[in-house]
Each structure stands twice: as C-alpha cells, then as structure tokens.
Amino acid sequence: MSYAKEFQDFVRHHAPDKPSDTSTYSGSTHVHYGLSNPTMRDFVKQWANNHPDLTYQAWEQTQFDLYRGKSIDERALAGFMLGQYPAFRQQLPLTTLDTWIAELVGWREIDTTCQSNFSATEVLTRWSDWEPFLTDLSQRDTIQHRRASLVLLIRPLREGTDERLLNVTLQNFEHLKHETDKLITKAVSWVLRQSIKHYRDAVGTYVTKNEATLPAIAVREFHKKYTTGKK
C-alpha cells in the first residue's frame, strides 16, 4: 500500500498558481511547486502522528512513489519521511537507498535525502555495509551518487569521532578531488569544513599535502574555517 497520493494532494493544495522552474538555483530539471521546507517538515510530522500503525512495507512503497514523482517537492517530502522514521531507516537496504538516490537531480534534492538523515551511530552500527557502499558511490558515473558519497557523511562527521568515518571521507576525496562540477567541489568544501570539529589535525595535514589537487574553492573555504572558525 502506498500513501503517496496524500502527499501529492498536499503539494497540489499548497502550490502557488503557477509552478516555478528552479533549475538554475537547485540544479533540478523537475517542476517545483514552491513549498517551503518548514511547511513540508510540519506536514510530515503531523502525517506521522496520524498514522501510528504505518508498516515498513507501506512506508517504503510510499517513498518509492514520491521519489519517482514529477516534482522537487515530492522528493523533498520523501527526504523528510526518511528522517522521520529512524526505525525504518535501520531496516532500509542500502540497495534501496541507492535506487532512491538515482531519482535525485541537483543539490537540493540530493541533500534533502542525504545530508542529515543518517546518524553516526546508524552508519557505524552497520559499518560493514556502509563502508563499501560509500566507497562505491564515489566511483559511480552518475553525479548524484558521487555527491551523495560525500553528503551522506556530513552528519556522521559532525556527531562522531570514529577514525573510520574520516578514513572513508579522505578516500572518497581522492576519487573526486579532480572534478570541476560545483555539485562535487562544493560538497568537498562542505565536508572538509565539517571535519574540522573532530578531526582538526588529521584533516589539516591532508589539505596541506593535497592543496595542489583539491578544488581551489574547497581549499580556500577550508582555510578560512580552519583559521577563523567562521564559514
């Protein structure tokens, strides 16, 4: 059973008169109805409260349908649903997450699903699955998977102090640091800066040794954060 229609009806009900093309900003080719993140988050929380008996199977099918929807908003709602159900995330096969990432276009869609949903504890508890998954993502032909290989590490790096998290991060940098697309260069910069809190010395040494090959914007923004503490 899928509840996707309830989410799609919500999007249509709250949409402005004319959908907007936000491809220049978000990088997505999908239609954008203009719903704000707080509006969508509040809806997901209320919806979850109204469906206390939701099964994993119904949740997963709803997610599949939202990720395959026609709009940025549906994919954002799927990302917020991913964050809403930690017990279901623990059951989620990473092959299924892989399939959902394939449906994402542009930084906004990718980041809503990947940036903040998986905690350090979740990743490290299933490290034998996550480590090869993250490594594999960084070597894909599809740019949404390559960006995901970095953005999925944002929350774990912020929360955890386990060296395994840093090691896979630096490994993925080596696969991606020569790319010039902003989806990758900005992600490299973001993850480098996020790593300073718990891995300051190690990441500082890495940047010093690799300044010539890392994206210039990543090096510049990293040094600003490293020396001033400000973004």
C-alpha positions as CSV (number, residue, x, y, z in Angstrom):
1,M,0.0,0.0,0.0
2,S,1.2,3.5,-0.8
3,Y,0.1,6.8,0.7
4,A,1.9,8.9,-1.9
5,K,-1.4,10.4,-3.1
6,E,-1.9,12.0,0.2
7,F,1.4,13.7,-0.1
8,Q,0.8,14.7,-3.7
9,D,-2.6,16.1,-2.8
10,F,-0.9,18.2,-0.1
11,V,1.6,19.5,-2.7
12,R,-1.1,20.5,-5.1
13,H,-3.2,22.1,-2.4
14,H,-0.3,24.3,-1.2
15,A,1.1,25.1,-4.6
16,P,1.1,28.6,-6.0
17,D,-1.0,29.3,-9.1
18,K,1.9,28.7,-11.4
19,P,4.7,26.1,-10.8
20,S,8.2,27.6,-10.9
21,D,11.2,26.4,-12.8
22,T,14.1,26.5,-10.3
23,S,16.7,24.6,-12.3
24,T,19.1,27.5,-12.2
25,Y,19.1,27.5,-8.4
26,S,18.5,23.9,-7.4
27,G,20.1,22.2,-10.4
28,S,16.9,20.1,-10.8
29,T,15.0,19.6,-14.0
30,H,11.9,18.7,-12.1
31,V,9.0,21.1,-11.6
32,H,9.0,23.0,-8.3
33,Y,5.7,24.0,-6.7
34,G,7.4,26.2,-4.2
35,L,6.6,24.6,-0.8
36,S,9.0,25.7,1.9
37,N,11.0,23.1,3.9
38,P,9.3,24.1,7.2
39,T,5.8,23.6,5.6
40,M,6.8,20.2,4.4
41,R,8.5,19.1,7.6
42,D,5.4,20.1,9.6
43,F,3.2,18.1,7.3
44,V,5.4,15.0,7.6
45,K,5.4,15.2,11.4
46,Q,1.6,15.7,11.5
47,W,1.1,12.9,9.0
48,A,3.2,10.5,11.0
49,N,1.2,11.4,14.2
50,N,-2.0,10.5,12.2
51,H,-0.5,7.1,11.0
52,P,0.9,5.5,14.2
53,D,0.5,2.0,12.7
54,L,2.4,2.6,9.5
55,T,4.2,-0.5,8.4
56,Y,7.7,-0.6,6.9
57,Q,6.3,-2.0,3.6
58,A,3.8,0.8,3.3
59,W,6.4,3.4,4.2
60,E,8.9,2.0,1.6
61,Q,6.3,1.9,-1.2
62,T,5.2,5.5,-0.4
63,Q,8.9,6.5,-0.6
64,F,9.3,4.8,-4.0
65,D,6.3,6.6,-5.4
66,L,7.4,10.0,-4.0
67,Y,11.0,9.6,-5.3
68,R,9.5,8.9,-8.7
69,G,7.1,11.8,-8.6
70,K,7.3,14.7,-11.1
71,S,8.3,17.4,-8.6
72,I,11.2,18.6,-6.4
73,D,8.6,18.9,-3.6
74,E,7.7,15.2,-3.7
75,R,11.3,14.2,-3.5
76,A,11.8,16.7,-0.6
77,L,8.9,15.1,1.2
78,A,10.4,11.7,0.7
79,G,13.7,13.0,2.3
80,F,11.8,14.3,5.3
81,M,9.9,11.0,5.6
82,L,13.3,9.3,5.6
83,G,14.3,11.5,8.6
84,Q,11.0,10.9,10.4
85,Y,11.3,7.2,10.7
86,P,14.6,6.1,12.3
87,A,13.4,2.5,12.9
88,F,12.6,2.1,9.3
89,R,16.0,3.6,8.3
90,Q,17.6,0.8,10.2
91,Q,15.7,-1.8,8.1
92,L,16.3,0.0,4.9
93,P,18.6,-1.9,2.5
94,L,21.3,0.3,1.1
95,T,20.5,-1.0,-2.3
96,T,17.1,0.6,-1.9
97,L,18.7,3.9,-0.8
98,D,20.9,3.6,-3.9
99,T,17.8,3.4,-6.1
100,W,16.2,6.4,-4.5
101,I,19.4,8.5,-4.9
102,A,19.3,7.6,-8.6
103,E,16.0,9.6,-8.8
104,L,17.5,12.8,-7.5
105,V,18.6,15.7,-9.6
106,G,20.5,18.8,-8.3
107,W,21.9,19.7,-4.9
108,R,18.6,20.4,-3.2
109,E,17.1,17.0,-3.9
110,I,20.3,15.1,-3.1
111,D,20.9,17.0,0.1
112,T,17.3,16.7,1.5
113,T,17.7,12.9,1.4
114,C,21.4,12.6,2.2
115,Q,22.6,15.5,4.4
116,S,21.1,14.9,7.9
117,N,19.1,11.7,8.0
118,F,21.7,9.1,8.9
119,S,23.4,9.5,12.2
120,A,27.0,8.4,13.1
121,T,25.5,5.6,15.3
122,E,23.4,4.3,12.4
123,V,26.3,4.3,10.0
124,L,28.8,2.8,12.4
125,T,26.4,0.1,13.6
126,R,26.2,-1.1,10.0
127,W,29.7,-0.2,9.0
128,S,30.3,-3.4,7.1
129,D,27.5,-2.3,4.8
130,W,28.1,1.4,4.8
131,E,31.8,1.5,4.1
132,P,31.7,-0.3,0.7
133,F,28.5,1.5,-0.1
134,L,30.1,4.9,0.4
135,T,33.2,3.9,-1.5
136,D,31.2,2.6,-4.4
137,L,29.0,5.7,-4.6
138,S,32.1,7.9,-5.0
139,Q,33.1,5.9,-8.2
140,R,29.8,6.0,-10.0
141,D,29.2,7.5,-13.4
142,T,26.1,9.3,-12.0
143,I,26.9,12.6,-10.3
144,Q,24.1,12.4,-7.8
145,H,25.7,9.2,-6.4
146,R,29.1,10.8,-6.3
147,R,27.8,13.8,-4.4
148,A,25.8,11.5,-2.1
149,S,29.1,9.7,-1.2
150,L,30.2,12.9,0.5
151,V,27.0,14.5,1.7
152,L,25.9,11.3,3.5
153,L,29.0,11.8,5.7
154,I,28.0,15.3,6.9
155,R,26.0,14.2,9.9
156,P,28.2,11.3,10.9
157,L,31.3,13.5,10.8
158,R,29.5,16.2,12.9
159,E,28.5,13.6,15.6
160,G,31.2,11.0,15.6
161,T,34.9,10.8,16.4
162,D,35.5,7.4,14.9
163,E,38.5,7.4,12.6
164,R,36.7,5.1,10.2
165,L,34.5,8.0,9.2
166,L,37.4,10.2,8.4
167,N,39.3,7.4,6.5
168,V,36.4,6.8,4.1
169,T,35.9,10.5,3.7
170,L,39.6,11.1,2.7
171,Q,39.4,8.0,0.4
172,N,36.4,9.5,-1.3
173,F,38.1,12.8,-1.7
174,E,40.9,11.0,-3.6
175,H,38.3,9.7,-6.0
176,L,36.6,13.1,-6.5
177,K,39.0,15.9,-5.9
178,H,39.9,16.4,-9.6
179,E,36.3,17.0,-10.6
180,T,35.2,20.6,-11.5
181,D,31.4,20.4,-11.3
182,K,30.1,22.5,-8.4
183,L,28.0,19.6,-7.2
184,I,31.3,18.0,-6.3
185,T,33.6,20.9,-5.5
186,K,31.1,22.5,-3.1
187,A,30.5,19.1,-1.4
188,V,34.2,18.6,-0.9
189,S,34.5,22.0,0.6
190,W,31.5,21.4,2.9
191,V,32.8,18.0,4.1
192,L,36.3,19.4,4.7
193,R,34.9,22.2,6.9
194,Q,32.6,19.8,8.7
195,S,35.6,17.6,9.6
196,I,37.5,20.3,11.4
197,K,35.5,19.9,14.7
198,H,36.5,16.3,15.5
199,Y,39.4,15.7,13.1
200,R,41.2,19.0,13.0
201,D,44.8,17.9,12.9
202,A,44.3,15.0,10.5
203,V,42.2,16.9,8.0
204,G,44.6,19.9,8.3
205,T,47.5,17.7,7.4
206,Y,45.5,16.2,4.5
207,V,44.7,19.6,3.0
208,T,48.3,20.8,3.3
209,K,49.6,17.8,1.5
210,N,46.9,18.0,-1.2
211,E,46.3,21.7,-1.8
212,A,47.5,21.4,-5.4
213,T,45.0,18.8,-6.4
214,L,42.0,19.7,-4.2
215,P,39.4,22.1,-5.7
216,A,40.6,25.7,-5.1
217,I,37.3,26.8,-3.6
218,A,37.5,23.9,-1.1
219,V,41.0,24.8,0.0
220,R,40.1,28.5,0.3
221,E,36.9,27.9,2.3
222,F,38.6,25.2,4.4
223,H,41.5,27.6,5.5
224,K,39.0,30.3,6.4
225,K,37.1,28.0,8.6
226,Y,40.3,26.4,10.0
227,T,41.9,29.7,11.0
228,T,38.8,31.8,11.9
229,G,36.2,29.3,12.9
230,K,33.8,31.0,10.6
231,K,32.3,29.7,7.4
